[in-house]
Amino acid sequence: MRLEVILIVFIAITIGATTMIKLEDTTISNSPLHKEVEFYDTTFVEVNETKLLAKLYSNYGVQKAGVLTLDNVAYTTENIQLLLADKGTYKGDILYLDGNVSLKDFDGYVYRTEHANYDQTSEILNITSSFIAHMDQNIFKGNSLEYHTSKKEANASRVEAVFYTTDK
């Protein structure tokens, strides 16, 4: 055989092989667990035309399939002085909080629980596990609580309370 024929056959095999190989990896791009966004030590600020609506800090977060999960959440609004949790999950307008959840409002009450969720639209914090709340010496405990942060109204179940009043 001649060298030209060998080269032509080799080139034809190379072209055929390269057109048959698929170069993109579909397992990563089609994976439902593919990260859309990942961030570290980030503060999100929500504003409208006139004022600051909310501020959220997290030391780590990732968004997968439209759900934002957060670590070490710190959240504030005009009605919430500080809302803390070990873990948070954003689904729509609801922030689900788990682990060492605490809420400090501007009236001085501090609420502590393990599980809660906060609806940004209605401005309602739902404590879904047993909780304890205190302000100075006043203490109350319960199984669940619905707290309207804008109205400063709370509804709780199975409450035990100790309140101190001032002498007149």
C-alpha positions as CSV (number, residue, x, y, z in Angstrom):
1,M,0.0,0.0,0.0
2,R,1.0,3.4,-0.6
3,L,1.4,6.0,2.2
4,E,-1.3,8.2,0.7
5,V,-3.9,5.4,1.1
6,I,-2.9,4.7,4.7
7,L,-3.2,8.4,5.5
8,I,-6.6,8.7,3.8
9,V,-7.9,5.7,5.8
10,F,-6.5,7.0,9.0
11,I,-8.0,10.5,8.4
12,A,-11.4,8.9,7.6
13,I,-11.3,6.8,10.8
14,T,-10.4,9.9,12.9
15,I,-13.2,12.0,11.4
16,G,-15.7,9.2,11.9
17,A,-14.6,8.7,15.5
18,T,-14.8,12.4,16.4
19,T,-18.3,12.8,15.0
20,M,-19.6,9.9,17.0
21,I,-18.3,11.1,20.4
22,K,-20.6,13.3,22.4
23,L,-18.6,15.9,24.3
24,E,-21.2,17.3,26.7
25,D,-22.0,15.7,30.1
26,T,-25.8,15.5,30.4
27,T,-25.7,13.9,33.8
28,I,-24.7,17.2,35.5
29,S,-27.0,19.5,33.5
30,N,-30.1,17.4,33.9
31,S,-29.5,16.5,37.6
32,P,-32.4,17.8,39.9
33,L,-29.8,18.4,42.6
34,H,-27.7,20.7,40.4
35,K,-26.8,23.9,42.3
36,E,-28.3,27.0,40.8
37,V,-26.6,29.4,43.3
38,E,-24.1,28.9,46.0
39,F,-22.7,31.6,48.3
40,Y,-20.8,32.3,51.5
41,D,-21.1,35.1,54.1
42,T,-23.8,36.9,52.3
43,T,-26.4,39.6,53.3
44,F,-29.6,40.0,51.3
45,V,-31.4,43.3,51.6
46,E,-35.0,43.7,50.5
47,V,-36.1,47.3,49.8
48,N,-39.0,49.1,48.1
49,E,-39.0,52.6,46.7
50,T,-39.0,54.3,50.1
51,K,-37.6,52.0,52.8
52,L,-35.7,48.9,53.9
53,L,-38.1,46.0,54.2
54,A,-35.9,43.1,55.4
55,K,-32.3,42.0,55.8
56,L,-31.1,38.4,55.9
57,Y,-27.6,37.2,56.6
58,S,-26.3,33.6,56.2
59,N,-22.8,32.3,56.3
60,Y,-23.6,29.6,53.7
61,G,-26.5,29.1,51.3
62,V,-27.3,27.1,48.2
63,Q,-30.3,27.2,45.8
64,K,-31.4,23.9,44.2
65,A,-34.6,23.5,42.2
66,G,-35.8,26.9,43.3
67,V,-35.4,26.2,47.0
68,L,-32.9,28.2,49.0
69,T,-31.3,26.5,52.0
70,L,-29.3,28.6,54.5
71,D,-27.0,28.0,57.4
72,N,-26.8,30.3,60.5
73,V,-29.6,32.6,59.6
74,A,-30.0,36.1,61.0
75,Y,-33.1,38.0,59.8
76,T,-34.5,41.4,60.6
77,T,-37.5,43.5,59.5
78,E,-39.1,46.7,60.8
79,N,-41.1,44.5,63.3
80,I,-38.5,41.9,64.1
81,Q,-35.4,43.1,65.9
82,L,-33.6,39.7,65.3
83,L,-34.7,36.3,64.2
84,L,-31.9,33.6,64.4
85,A,-31.7,29.9,63.4
86,D,-29.1,27.2,62.7
87,K,-30.9,26.3,59.4
88,G,-33.3,28.0,57.2
89,T,-35.2,27.1,54.0
90,Y,-36.9,29.6,51.7
91,K,-39.9,28.3,49.7
92,G,-41.8,31.1,48.1
93,D,-42.4,33.8,50.7
94,I,-42.0,31.4,53.7
95,L,-38.8,31.0,55.6
96,Y,-38.7,27.7,57.4
97,L,-36.4,27.7,60.5
98,D,-34.9,24.8,62.3
99,G,-32.5,24.4,65.3
100,N,-32.0,27.0,68.1
101,V,-34.6,29.4,66.7
102,S,-34.9,32.6,68.6
103,L,-36.9,35.8,68.0
104,K,-36.3,39.1,69.7
105,D,-38.9,41.7,69.1
106,F,-38.7,45.4,69.7
107,D,-41.0,45.2,72.8
108,G,-38.4,43.2,74.6
109,Y,-39.8,39.6,74.3
110,V,-37.4,36.8,73.4
111,Y,-39.0,33.6,72.0
112,R,-37.0,30.4,71.8
113,T,-37.9,27.1,70.1
114,E,-36.5,24.5,67.7
115,H,-38.9,24.8,64.7
116,A,-40.7,27.8,63.3
117,N,-41.7,29.4,60.0
118,Y,-42.1,33.0,59.0
119,D,-44.4,34.2,56.3
120,Q,-43.1,37.4,54.8
121,T,-46.4,38.3,53.1
122,S,-48.6,38.0,56.2
123,E,-45.8,38.9,58.7
124,I,-46.8,35.9,60.8
125,L,-44.3,33.7,62.7
126,N,-45.6,30.2,63.4
127,I,-43.7,28.4,66.1
128,T,-44.5,24.7,65.4
129,S,-42.8,23.1,68.4
130,S,-42.7,23.8,72.2
131,F,-41.4,27.2,73.0
132,I,-40.5,29.5,75.9
133,A,-40.8,33.3,75.9
134,H,-39.5,35.8,78.4
135,M,-39.3,39.5,79.0
136,D,-37.5,40.5,82.2
137,Q,-39.0,38.2,84.9
138,N,-42.1,37.4,82.9
139,I,-42.0,33.9,81.4
140,F,-44.5,31.9,79.4
141,K,-44.2,28.4,77.8
142,G,-46.4,26.6,75.3
143,N,-46.7,23.9,72.6
144,S,-47.2,26.2,69.6
145,L,-47.5,29.9,68.9
146,E,-48.8,32.1,66.1
147,Y,-47.3,35.6,66.4
148,H,-48.4,38.5,64.1
149,T,-45.3,40.6,64.1
150,S,-47.0,43.7,62.7
151,K,-50.0,43.6,65.0
152,K,-48.0,42.4,68.0
153,E,-50.6,39.7,68.7
154,A,-49.9,36.2,69.7
155,N,-52.1,33.0,70.0
156,A,-50.6,30.1,71.8
157,S,-51.7,26.6,72.8
158,R,-51.2,24.9,76.2
159,V,-49.7,28.0,77.9
160,E,-48.1,28.1,81.3
161,A,-47.3,31.7,82.3
162,V,-45.8,33.7,85.1
163,F,-46.3,37.5,84.9
164,Y,-45.2,40.1,87.4
165,T,-47.2,43.3,87.6
166,T,-46.1,46.6,89.1
167,D,-47.5,47.7,92.5
168,K,-49.6,50.9,92.5
